[in-house]
Amino acid sequence: MNVTTLERTRTQRITISERAASHIARHLKKRGHGIGMRLGITTTGCSGLAYKMEYVDEPRAEDLLFEQHGVKVYVDPESMQYIDGTQIDYTREGLNEGFRFVNPNEKASCGCGESFTV
């Protein structure tokens, strides 16, 4: 982690629940390679923004690094302005399961819960 990244992470925060970390670790192990997950934002859906997660094999120079429970989550600075303070959890409700994002910057979300606005 470079010095710029370290300085940024002092004031910016992404938290990862134990359930989310466990899920990420299992899938990285099953995949057989990778150093963590990337959390970002993409423009889509009825409300305009959606969360995007993907495996990370090599970090980017500008990445912000957040690590909890032995799992690394990388965030690009552009996305950070929308997700600063977000808590990542992994939930199972009936037959549905997936990541849940508790974002204090969210002002509204669409009815299906796939996109949001800040």
N, C-alpha and C positions, 0 to 999 in steps of 0.2 A: 504494500500500500504506500503510495507516495505521500509526501508531506501535505500537499494540497488536499488530497482526499482525507487525510487524518484531520486537518483543520475543519473541513466541511462537516464531517460526521459528528463533531463536537456539538454543533448546534442543530443538526438535522437528525431525524430519527425514524427508523423503520424497526418495528419489533416483530419477532417471530415466535409464535406459541410453540410449546413442546410438541403438540400434535402436528402442526405444520412442519416443524423441523424433522420429526420422525418420518413423515410422509416423503419429504424431499430426500432425506438420506436413503430411504428404502429404494426410491426410484433411481437415484444416482447409482446405487450399488447394483441394482438390476440392469441398468443401462451399461455398466461396466467401465464408464469413463465420465469425466466431467468434474468440475471443481465447485459447482454451485448452481444457483438459479438466477436469472435476470428478471426483475420486475420492472415493467415499463408501462407506458400509456400509449394507446393508439386512438386515432379518431375514427369513430364508428358508432353505429346504433342511433336510437332516437334522441338520446340525451347528449351525444357528441363525443364522449370519452369512454374508453373501456380499458380494463387491466389486461396486460399481456405478460405471460410468464413463459420462459424458455430456458433450456439448459445452457450453461456456460462452460465452454472448454478452455477458452483463453480470455482473461479479462481485458477490457479496453483501458487505455491510458487515462481516460476521463472518468471512468467508473467510480462511483461511491460504493464502499463496501460496508455491509452490516453483517455481523456474525453473532449468532446466538445458538445455544444448544448444539454446538458443533457444526452448524450449517451456515454457509455463506450465501448472502443475497446481494446481488449487484444491481445498482440503479444508475441510469444515466442522468446527468445534471438537468437535462431538459424535462424529463419526467418528474424529477424530484419536486419541482415547484407545485405539482398537482397532488403529490402523495406524501409529502412531509408529515410525519406523525402517524402514518398508517400502521395498523396492527394486522399481521397476516395470521389467519387461523385456518384450520382444516376441519370441516364439520361433516357429520353424517346425519341426515334426517330422513328416516324411512329408506326409500330406495335411492335417494339422491345424496351425493357426496361431492365435495370439492372445496377449493380454497374460498375463504370468506375474508373480505377486506373491510376493516373498520377504519374509515378515512375521515378525520375531523374536518377536512376541507370540502367534503361532499355537500353540495347544497340541495341537490335533487337527483333522483334516479328514475329510470324508466320503469314501467309496470312489470316487465319481465326480469328486471334486476341485472341486465347485461351491460347497461351503460349508465353513465352518470355525468353530472355537470358540477363545476366548482364556481 
